[in-house]
Amino acid sequence: MKKILALSLILFSIFFNQSFAQKFLRLSSPDGNIVFAFRLVNHAAFYEVSYKGKPIIGKSPLSLRFEDMDFAIGLKTLKPVYREGNEQYELVVGKTKKVNEHYKELLIPLLKKGDEDWIVYLAIRAFNDGLAFRYEFQDGRDKHSFVLLDEHNGFNFSPNTVVRTLFLPNYISSHEGDYHTLPVSQVKEDTLMDLPTLFETPEHIFVGITESGLLDYAATYLIKENGMIRSVLSPLPGQSEIKVKAMLPHHSPWRVMLISDRIGALIESNLVTNLAESCRVKDLSWIRPGKTTFPWWNGNVVPDTLNAPGNNFVTNKYYIDFCARNHIQYHSVVEYGLHEWYTNDGAGFVPGPHADVTKPVPGLDMKEICDYAKSVGVGIRVWVYWTALYKNIDAAFDQFQKWGIEGMMVDFLDRDDQEMVNIQTEMLEKAAAHHLHIQFHGAYRPTGLNRTYPNEFTREGTRNYEVNKWGSGLTADHDIYMPFTRMLAGSTDYHLGGFRAVPDSLYIAQYTRPLMLGTRCHMLAMYVVLENYLGMVCDYPAAYEGQPGFEFIKEVPTVWDETKVPTAVVEKYIAIARKHQDDWYIGVINNHESRQIKIPLDFLDNADYEAEIYTDAPDVSRYPNHLVKEIKQLKKSDQISIFLAKGGGAAIKLHKK
């Protein structure tokens, strides 16, 4: 009898453990639309995701491979922990000022038994507009550091799911290129896909995949492997195996899935900043987002009557005075005659052995420039090659602060391995201590650090109008990809403001006074469509002053209290409405097909508004700089009907009476 009882207990124990291992752990969004389901199958971790009862990600593996351990098999789940919370914070720079969003969380302890037992926690958070997960690595009894070789997160989409992405040849990249649309079934195996990437299921449910809170870790990409999309990490320099080295405790960034059957919800979402760490900068009073000149783009054009143009006070004063007249917050000191503003014995802006960002070229007094700019209410920024800055970063930031510089563009970083991620974090921390903002150029996409370090104003991470100086020119079809792909991660740095639009047949590359494709209204709208806390005004003063539409650029803000997407069709057109104080601004951009659209205004308050509406003129096919400006009285119940030309757009300011 005792033997039978013991055998029964053993069988019950085996059955219970197997049942528990196969049982789904579920987490739903507060509104119940998004469901994350997790289970172990043969002691390996898998998950699924559904939206409104429809599966969007099928059975997908989750695994980690360490130098001394394969955290993919032999796993056991310990007691899960459920909780709910709210993310409440204010953004100094962002598309929404005040954020208050409810979420649900599931924390799953995963035990790997072996010579040394180790627990890794899988944390999942679900919001109404998406979900995210990350790995949390605990300090072990005998384990106090780790070396990570791979993080394998599968995303098992159906083969006929449509993907919109930027393919890259390798991990060394400025993340600039053409975006592509194709079914998952046609994606080539083992080809890097940059983040964010947008997936659209056959049921027209959109899933935008990106990451948040990238600190002391390697950046993530996607590839297709054996028919399934999965994540890969950028390797540390000089080898290909090791991705992350860290002390314990530690955690990965959040792997973010923005989810909705309305594409505008992904653009309105604050999920990336919700998941980022809270602000680490105590004094925020000095942070001043705004618009900036960038004369390199136009070729440093100055009037023929200007005395002695060059890398000197006279040329910079010309641009500073332009900023003061037109309420542009910053002037950028970059270069003149293809030589940067600081001493450098290298070629083509690449730092030589004696490059020194604390020493201006002869004839350029940076203190004089900063003092004059301050006297007329303009801030000074500089451009720097990252290696020239980083080799002597403390002395450089000390000197910048003494001169009165307020920020900088840091360029040519072109990596996103753990080492480079840490370098950029160090730059942000030390810049904040010296009251300096940073614009990262030739860099990876944002990961919500505008919440953690609000002195990160913007990042490039995409192909933009700088190529009009030497290439075939950026088309409206490229621009229309931006809000649906790259901008899902956050602020998107573009060389905005080119005021010389020409018909496609007349376009040629010009290094000085570059030409533009698309209409002037398309360009005006880009200041609203793009989330960008440091909007560039790249053309030269005479290209703007007295020109139709420049008054919109002078008025448009760069940070917002609220963001709405009243209408959009992926790859065709989009209207984005952004609120600043009592006023709303609407930007509309179009692809290569002309169309008539209607913009509902149901996002407005119950008040009367006066609208300044800039639209494409009837003759823009021949004269793409022509526009029509009209004033209308509008309210919440109205719609705005707009004709969009090929490559066209519209820009609207709604002033609350």
C-alpha positions, 0 to 999 in steps of 0.5 A, a space after each residue: 500500500 505504501 509503495 502504491 501511495 508513493 508511486 501515486 505521489 510521484 505520478 501526481 508530481 510529474 503530471 502537475 509539473 508537466 501541466 504547469 509547464 504547459 499552462 499559459 501565463 496571460 497578460 492583457 492590456 488594460 482595455 483587454 484588446 492585447 493579450 500576451 500568452 507565455 508558456 514553457 514547451 519541453 522546458 523552453 520559453 515561447 510566447 504568443 500575442 493576439 489583438 482583439 481576439 485575432 492572433 498576430 504573433 504565433 508561437 515564438 521562442 524566447 532565449 538567451 545564450 551566454 558564454 557559460 550557459 545556454 538559457 534556451 532549454 532546461 528552464 522552469 518557471 517559478 511563481 509569477 507576479 502580476 501587478 498594475 501601475 501608472 506611468 505619470 511624468 512630464 516631458 521637457 522635449 516630446 510630442 506629449 507634455 503630460 503623460 498618465 498611462 495605465 499598464 499591467 505587468 507580469 514578472 516571470 522568474 525563469 530558473 535554469 538549473 545546472 552546476 550553478 542555478 540562475 534566475 532570469 526574470 522575464 518582465 512584460 508590460 501591456 499598455 492599451 497601445 502596445 506591449 513590451 518585454 525585457 530580461 532582468 538579470 539578478 546577481 547570483 550567489 556565485 555569479 556577479 557578471 555575465 557575457 551575452 552572446 545572443 538574445 533570440 526573440 522570435 516574432 512569428 508573423 504569418 508569411 503574408 504579413 507585410 513588412 516595411 523596413 530599412 535593410 542594412 548590409 552590416 552593423 557599421 551604419 549611419 542608418 541611411 537608406 531607402 525603405 522597402 515594402 514586401 511580404 515577410 515571405 519575400 524577406 531574404 534570410 539573414 539580412 539585417 532589418 533596422 528598427 523601427 520596422 512596421 508589420 501589417 497583418 493580413 487583417 490590417 493590424 499594425 505592429 511596430 517593433 522597436 526598443 526602449 531604454 537602450 543603456 549599457 547594452 547592444 542595440 537590436 536589429 531584426 533578421 529572418 531565420 528559417 522563415 521566422 523574424 527574430 532579433 539580433 544584437 550588435 556585436 562589440 568591436 573587433 569580433 562577432 560573438 560577444 554582444 554584451 558584457 556587464 556586471 550584475 544586476 542588469 537588464 536588457 532594453 525593452 523590446 517594444 511592440 506598438 499594436 493597433 488596427 489604426 495606424 495613427 495610434 502607433 504615431 500618437 503612442 508614448 510607449 517608447 518614453 513610458 518604458 524609458 527610465 525617469 529623468 536623471 537631470 535634476 536642473 531642467 531650467 536651462 533646456 531650451 528646445 527650438 529651431 536652428 540654422 545649419 549653414 553647411 547645408 546651403 553652402 554658407 551662402 552670404 551676400 556679395 556685399 558681406 565683408 570678408 566671408 569665412 570662418 569668422 565673426 562677420 559671417 556668423 553675425 549675418 546668420 545670428 542677425 537673421 535668427 534674431 529677426 525671425 525668432 529662430 532660437 539657435 545658430 549653428 557654427 559648423 564650417 566654411 570652405 570645407 574646413 570645420 570651425 576648430 583646428 584639425 590636421 585631418 582631411 575631409 572633416 575626419 580628425 587628424 592626430 592634432 584635431 582640437 575642438 577647444 581651439 578655433 581656427 585662426 580668425 574665429 573668436 568663439 567667445 565673441 560670437 557667443 557674446 554677440 548672439 546672447 546679446 540679441 537673444 540667440 543661442 550658439 551651437 557647434 558641429 563636432 566629429 565625435 572622435 575629436 570631441 570624445 578624446 578630450 571630452 571634459 576639457 571640451 565641455 568645460 571650454 564650451 561652457 566658458 564660451 557660452 555654447 548651448 549645444 552641439 551636433 555630434 556626428 559620424 558615430 555610425 555604430 550601436 554596439 554596447 561600447 558606443 551606446 555607453 559613449 553616447 550615454 557618457 556624452 549626454 551625462 557630461 553635457 547635461 552637467 555643462 548645460 549643453 544639449 546634443 543632436 546625434 547625427 550619423 547615429 542610431 534611432 532614439 530609444 526614449 532617452 529624451 525622457 531620461 536625458 532631456 538634453 538629447 534633442 534629436 537623432 538622425 538615423 535616416 536618409 534625409 535632405 542632406 543628400 540633395 547636395 550630391 545625390 538624386 534627391 529625396 522624394 516625397 515617397 521617401 518622406 511618407 515612409 518616415 512617420 510610419 517607420 523611423 518616427 515610431 522611435 521618436 525625434 527624427 532629425 532632417 535637414 529641413 527648410 529647402 526653399 528651392 523646389 523644382 519639377 522632377 525634370 529640372 532637378 540636379 544635384 547642387 552642393 551650394 543652394 541645393 534644389 528640392 523635390 516636392 512642393 513648398 507646402 510639403 516642406 512646411 508640413 514636414 515641420 509638423 509631421 516630423 517629431 523633432 525637438 530641434 527643427 533645422 532651418 537650413 537654407 540661407 537668410 535671403 532664401 527665406 525672408 519675403 518668401 511665401 510660407 516663411 511665416 509658418 516656419 517662424 511660428 511653428 514650435 518644436 515641442 508639443 502638449 498633445 499629438 493626434 493623427 486625424 487621417 492617414 493611409 500608410 505610404 500614401 498620405 498623413 495628417 498629423 495635428 500637434 497642440 502647443 499651448 492653445 494652438 494646434 498645428 497640422 502638417 499634411 504630406 502626400 506621396 507621388 499621387 495627387 488626391 483630395 482628402 478631408 481632415 476631421 477636426 474632432 480633436 479640437 476643444 469646444 471653441 472657435 478657431 481661426 485657421 491659417 491654411 497653406 495649400 499647393 497652388 493650382 500651378 505647382 506642377 510647373 512652379 512647386 514653390 507656389 502656394 495659396 494661403 487662406 484664413 478660415 473660421 473653424 470649429 470642432 464639428 468642421 472638416 477641412 477639405 484639401 487638394 494635395 498635389 503630387 509630392 504636395 502637402 499642406 500646413 495649417 495653424 489653428 489659433 484658439 480665439 
